[in-house]
């Protein structure tokens, strides 16, 4: 069937218009209700706190001296420069919707980049050839003119021609993304950076990828787990072996130091002596990184750390802080090695783990998790609970919101009810990640089985 070349562009225009209209409608009706909700806005992504920090900075008071602002200094430096513009008030009212629309455009571009980089995942023949190359076997068996019906049965889901429209529309109408955007969560900026990072990694732009990855780690330290799968994505091309793992790691660390130095410089307006900058730097580390890793704020959110460190582990706090904050590092290398044939799947799994194990998770983390699932859906033909888990996660979130109203505003229930709802949400997300991992590993086993079956056919 003939499809005009301008049809995808027309679809994107419609999705953007729908996304803008939906967000402005929610903003005009319910913005004040969600800006003070801890499920959506936390102490480390609140735009209200950022505005107060900018006001303190304009009065000559360093924001980190007060102990109220705990977000990344990158946002403080960025909006401090934007505040010099005449249209700053207009910009702050609309910048989050603009960034969300830019995220929709980035997601629209992701499927084509993914298909070019991982073309072996979309057809039986190239799947066998890729397996032969990866296992360092002869490729002659993969080129046999024998029936591949068994493999086609398992690899029946190709990357759909309408996947760009599906993934962008899914994010445009994602309630978690809409709530984060309307509530002016600064994590909307981080999500846009993560989507851009995914696109740059798939397009194999090494310099920009490492620069942006360092910025993402500087804004959210939990994203350090993305370094191994990002290295795998950048070195998966056989023509780029010289750009090895160590080169990527050294580049990320170097750019991370660059962002840190630039933040120190702009926080002090480049005018204070080195001794003062060092003093401010220690306050910044304590107010930002220390606040995140020590879980100093124990107001209820969609995570579970607030309950553990507020009610269960007050006597052994330091030990359990170490266990809860650094356990994700023990998953980083094993997951990357296990899914080395599917580096983007490893990247997505570790991204989900980083969002789950944050000290102050929010709906923006859920929006990022769900945004990438359509991109790898062709690998999930053996998934059993995908739709059911999505449905229960959505229901569980609204149960959490209702329980929060009953717990905080009316004091009609005990805090344990709210905690068990948050725990149920986390368990459901872990089941979702486990379902994806099981489906991908089962698919890999079936490809391996069909390859051996073809090899045995040749020998016979």
C-alpha atoms as one frame of an Amber mdcrd trajectory, in Angstrom:
protein
   0.000   0.000   0.000   1.334   3.423  -0.936   2.122   5.695   1.975   3.066
   9.340   1.365   6.467  10.350   2.749   4.866  13.211   4.661   2.464  10.917
   6.539   4.773  10.228   9.549   5.395  13.972   9.851   1.651  14.556   9.841
   1.245  11.942  12.570   3.962  13.607  14.648   2.278  16.992  14.273  -1.008
  15.536  15.478   0.695  13.853  18.467   2.450  17.103  19.417  -0.806  19.058
  19.208  -2.590  16.435  21.307   0.238  16.436  23.851   0.231  20.240  24.181
  -3.534  20.423  24.539  -3.656  17.634  27.119  -0.901  19.163  29.267  -2.328
  22.675  29.183  -5.745  21.338  30.135  -4.344  19.488  33.177  -2.163  22.481
  34.045  -5.032  24.970  34.070  -7.298  22.697  36.087  -5.130  20.744  38.521
  -1.624  22.237  38.675  -1.861  23.451  42.278  -3.131  20.055  43.428  -0.090
  18.154  42.120   2.714  20.624  42.895   2.558  19.722  46.581   2.129  15.971
  46.113   5.127  13.897  47.192   4.340  11.143  44.697   5.072  13.629  41.909
   7.362  16.268  43.452  10.118  15.426  45.948  12.685  17.610  47.754  15.271
  16.893  45.037  13.113  17.833  42.019  10.835  20.611  43.290  10.717  23.703
  41.101   9.298  25.755  43.993  12.458  25.128  45.967  14.491  26.057  42.912
  12.645  29.376  42.608  13.309  30.138  46.281  16.964  29.208  45.802  17.212
  31.664  42.903  15.661  34.377  45.091  18.171  33.665  47.875  21.005  33.774
  45.346  19.803  37.176  44.113  19.890  38.468  47.713  23.474  37.352  48.190
  22.619  34.272  50.288  24.054  30.991  49.087  21.146  28.522  48.566  22.993
  25.563  50.067  23.712  27.488  53.302  20.018  27.513  54.236  19.522  23.754
  53.992  16.271  24.043  52.042  17.457  23.515  48.461  18.722  19.996  47.697
  18.557  19.762  43.918  21.492  19.607  41.535  23.583  22.788  41.125  23.216
  22.316  37.376  19.575  23.453  37.522  20.515  26.378  39.738  23.200  27.520
  37.295  20.944  26.953  34.284  17.972  28.928  35.580  20.241  31.608  36.973
  21.457  32.280  33.443  17.899  32.112  32.085  16.690  34.589  34.730  18.674
  37.317  32.979  16.361  37.074  29.989  13.429  39.477  29.687  11.042  36.610
  28.952  12.081  34.568  32.007   8.607  34.544  33.607   6.999  33.362  30.376
   9.752  30.780  29.918   9.375  29.263  33.382   5.642  28.872  32.820   6.065
  26.877  29.634   9.582  25.378  29.648   8.484  22.036  31.109   5.808  21.551
  28.462   8.328  22.521  25.768  10.804  19.957  27.103   8.118  17.284  27.254
   7.233  17.971  23.622  10.916  17.697  22.745  10.908  14.317  24.524   8.005
  13.229  22.321  10.030  14.169  19.219  13.085  12.281  20.513  11.007   9.182
  21.156   9.578   9.481  17.639  13.131   9.289  16.273  14.283   6.382  18.470
  12.772   3.395  16.556  14.534   4.185  13.279  17.872   4.597  15.052  17.269
   1.360  16.959  16.385  -0.531  13.797  19.557   0.611  12.024  21.803  -0.356
  14.941  20.121  -3.658  15.827  18.833  -4.907  12.487  19.772  -8.480  13.523
  16.881  -8.497  16.009  14.199  -8.057  13.357  14.588 -11.039  11.010  15.319
 -14.747  11.456  18.253 -14.851   9.039  20.123 -11.916  10.543  19.407 -13.209
  14.059  21.196 -16.450  13.200  24.097 -14.653  11.544  24.475 -12.341  14.546
  24.451 -15.320  16.900  27.130 -17.033  14.818  29.319 -13.930  14.897  28.824
 -13.408  18.606  29.666 -17.030  19.461  32.603 -16.979  16.985  31.147 -19.858
  14.970  31.101 -20.371  11.240  28.381 -18.454   9.440  27.751 -21.140   6.850
  25.019 -22.757   8.920  23.222 -19.464   9.164  23.123 -19.233   5.369  21.563
 -22.635   4.762  18.609 -22.815   2.410  16.566 -24.869   4.873  13.258 -24.133
   6.472  13.364 -21.449   9.141   9.711 -21.781  10.077  10.515 -22.653  13.698
  12.561 -19.501  14.162  10.014 -17.361  12.347   7.393 -18.688  14.741   9.371
 -17.376  17.696  10.550 -14.145  16.072   7.223 -13.224  14.544   7.059  -9.723
  16.037   9.015  -7.343  13.868   9.624  -3.670  14.581   6.335  -2.220  13.479
   6.233   0.427  10.800   4.040   2.520  13.103   6.294   2.139  16.145   7.446
   5.817  16.102   3.828   6.905  16.374   3.094   4.310  19.074   6.028   5.156
  21.327   5.608   8.937  21.021   1.840   8.783  21.536   2.313   6.494  24.516
   4.574   9.037  26.196   2.380  11.974  25.190  -0.601  10.421  27.010   1.369
   8.762  29.811  -0.257   9.971  33.054   3.041   9.770  34.953   4.792  12.005
  32.408   1.871  14.438  32.299   1.746  14.795  36.098   5.508  15.404  36.330
   5.320  18.022  33.603   2.304  19.833  35.051   3.754  19.817  38.591   6.981
  21.400  37.248   9.242  18.617  38.405  12.829  19.318  37.405  13.153  15.621
  36.647  11.325  16.403  33.412  14.597  17.987  32.278  16.479  14.863  33.343
  14.056  12.622  31.426  14.593  14.669  28.273  18.353  14.283  28.741  17.939
  10.496  29.172  15.893  10.225  25.958  18.491  12.293  24.109  21.241  10.094
  25.563  19.466   6.961  24.303  19.214   8.454  20.802  22.889   9.489  20.771
  23.956   6.023  21.934  21.931   4.352  19.190  23.374   6.745  16.611  26.864
   5.978  17.977  27.838   9.608  18.669  30.603   8.841  21.140  31.716  12.309
  22.208  28.205  13.690  22.725  27.056  10.474  24.403  29.815  10.493  27.009
  29.345  14.226  27.615  25.609  13.839  28.155  26.026  10.682  30.233  28.376
  12.568  32.562  25.787  15.339  32.871  23.032  12.826  33.689  25.213  11.249
  36.398  26.008  14.695  37.785  22.290  15.516  37.965  21.290  12.068  39.280
  24.137  10.023  40.869  22.095   6.801  40.670  22.531   6.829  36.880  26.163
   5.789  37.322  24.904   2.246  36.658  24.368   3.226  33.000  28.110   3.406
  32.331  28.703  -0.338  31.537  25.710  -0.774  29.155  26.516   2.579  27.521
  30.064   1.334  26.935  28.587  -1.813  25.434  26.329   0.206  23.121  29.192
   2.418  21.954  31.542  -0.526  21.343  29.002  -2.940  19.833  29.958  -1.781
  16.331  32.789  -3.882  14.934  34.290  -0.774  13.326  34.794   0.956  16.662
  36.870  -1.559  18.630  39.570   1.027  19.226  37.094   3.078  21.208  37.150
   0.585  24.058  35.478   0.344  27.401  38.227   2.131  29.286  38.142   5.066
  26.874  34.426   5.531  27.469  34.824   5.294  31.256  37.717   7.779  31.296
  35.721  10.170  29.087  32.692  10.009  31.379  34.813  10.628  34.493  36.597
  13.541  32.800  33.354  15.172  31.684  31.898  14.602  35.160  34.790  16.574
  36.625  34.186  19.262  34.012  30.522  19.643  35.013  31.544  19.789  38.672
  34.093  22.546  38.055  31.679  24.558  35.926  29.021  24.300  38.637  31.446
  25.590  41.261  32.395  28.449  38.971  28.840  29.574  38.209  27.633  29.114
  41.776  30.276  31.632  42.871  29.890  33.870  39.792  33.535  33.209  39.008
  34.596  36.005  41.361  35.400  34.459  44.740  38.829  33.178  45.756  39.681
  29.503  45.672  39.314  29.084  49.434  35.730  30.340  49.383  34.905  28.147
  46.416  36.222  25.111  48.290  34.096  25.957  51.326  30.990  26.330  49.183
  31.873  23.085  47.431  31.793  21.129  50.682  28.402  22.636  51.539  27.133
  21.692  48.119  28.308  18.084  48.514  26.622  17.815  51.887  23.369  19.502
  50.822  23.002  17.602  47.560  24.812  14.242  47.565  24.654  13.913  51.352
  20.922  14.627  51.378  20.338  11.946  48.736  22.482   9.189  50.171  21.638
   9.782  53.848  17.852   9.920  53.214  17.463  12.906  55.524  13.864  13.612
  54.473  11.491  10.804  55.505   8.209  12.225  54.258   6.183   9.494  52.488
   6.696   9.047  48.735   6.234   6.174  46.283   9.481   4.590  47.466  10.087
   2.552  50.610  13.284   4.068  52.044  11.320   6.683  54.001   9.583   3.893
  55.941  12.711   1.857  56.541  14.865   4.702  57.851  12.052   6.436  59.704
  10.503   3.507  61.555  12.493   0.281  61.151  16.244   1.019  61.036  16.935
   3.962  63.369  19.528   2.012  65.400  21.578   0.609  62.495  21.017   3.447
  60.065  24.542   3.670  58.629  24.726  -0.034  57.827  21.359  -0.131  56.075
  22.122   3.127  54.270  25.141   1.433  52.744  23.133  -1.667  51.834  20.197
   0.229  50.286  22.241   2.832  48.402  25.038   0.687  46.979  23.350  -2.656
  46.346  22.541  -1.576  42.798  26.270  -1.525  42.006  26.339  -5.296  42.513
  23.751  -5.725  39.715  25.558  -3.450  37.277  28.239  -5.763  35.862  26.289
  -9.097  35.975  23.281  -7.667  34.110  25.525  -6.049  31.499  27.372  -9.323
  30.900  24.221 -11.443  30.869  22.552  -9.240  28.237  25.696  -8.445  26.250
  23.925  -9.569  23.054  21.109  -7.114  23.835  22.919  -4.020  25.194  19.904
  -1.738  24.981  17.877  -4.174  27.094  20.657  -4.113  29.713  20.635  -0.311
  29.521  16.869  -0.210  30.115  16.988  -2.728  32.992  19.652  -0.752  34.844
  17.754   2.468  34.185  14.704   0.896  35.858  16.805  -0.307  38.801  18.252
   3.172  39.290  14.745   4.639  39.409  13.491   1.993  41.834  16.382   2.312
  44.277  16.424   6.085  44.510  16.017   7.692  47.887  13.247   9.946  46.557
  11.536   8.304  43.545   8.684  10.028  41.743   6.274   9.537  38.845   8.912
  10.846  36.425  10.931   7.658  37.034   7.901   5.538  36.132   7.357   7.593
  32.970  10.929   6.903  31.842  10.606   3.165  32.503   7.424   2.785  30.467
   8.581   5.012  27.604  11.170   2.519  26.320   9.091  -0.671  26.531   7.509
  -0.321  23.039  11.023   0.019  21.619  11.983  -3.507  22.730   8.528  -5.036
  22.406   9.617  -7.161  19.430  11.887  -9.041  21.851   9.048  -9.823  24.231
   7.041 -12.395  22.272   7.400 -14.780  25.229   6.237 -12.241  27.784   3.354
 -13.513  29.902   2.231 -10.642  32.139   3.098  -7.427  30.316  -0.406  -5.982
  29.936  -1.600  -7.206  33.337   1.407  -5.694  35.132   0.967  -2.332  33.392
  -2.671  -2.275  34.422  -1.965  -3.178  38.044   0.864  -0.627  38.305  -1.484
   2.117  37.151  -4.201   1.005  39.581  -1.695   0.722  42.416  -0.478   4.295
  41.878  -3.986   5.718  42.218  -4.520   3.588  45.326  -1.357   5.162  46.749
  -2.700   8.632  45.982  -6.031   7.879  47.681  -4.290   6.378  50.710  -2.067
   9.436  50.973  -5.138  11.676  51.183  -6.594   9.429  53.874  -3.291   9.293
  55.754  -2.062  12.895  55.520  -5.198  15.025  55.273  -7.852  13.083  57.162
  -5.637  10.821  59.353  -8.174   8.056  58.763  -5.643   5.229  58.246  -2.331
   4.065  59.653   0.966   4.754  57.861   1.416   1.004  57.311  -1.421   0.959
  54.758   0.353   3.590  52.683   3.670   1.758  52.991   2.225  -1.574  51.845
   0.696   0.130  48.801   4.128   1.588  47.935   5.707  -1.822  48.514   3.126
  -3.418  46.199   3.980  -0.863  43.492   7.679  -1.680  43.776   7.014  -5.436
  43.675   4.885  -5.027  40.540   7.652  -3.083  38.828  10.164  -5.775  39.768
   7.809  -8.366  38.270   7.676  -6.264  35.103  11.471  -6.126  34.859  11.666
  -9.856  35.575   9.100 -10.566  32.848  11.174  -8.619  30.326  14.385 -10.375
  31.348  12.733 -13.805  31.128  11.255 -13.084  27.690  14.556 -11.843  26.246
  16.548 -14.766  27.664  13.982 -17.243  26.371  14.189 -15.638  22.945  17.974
 -15.899  23.023  17.728 -19.569  23.932  15.356 -20.236  21.025  17.693 -18.501
  18.561  20.558 -20.635  19.874  18.418 -23.785  19.592  17.419 -23.032  15.992
  21.037 -22.311  15.081  22.123 -25.690  16.400  19.178 -27.334  14.639  20.319
 -25.835  11.313  23.893 -26.953  11.985  22.725 -30.499  12.677  20.649 -30.414
   9.468  23.766 -29.533   7.477  25.811 -32.346   9.048  23.070 -34.872   8.227
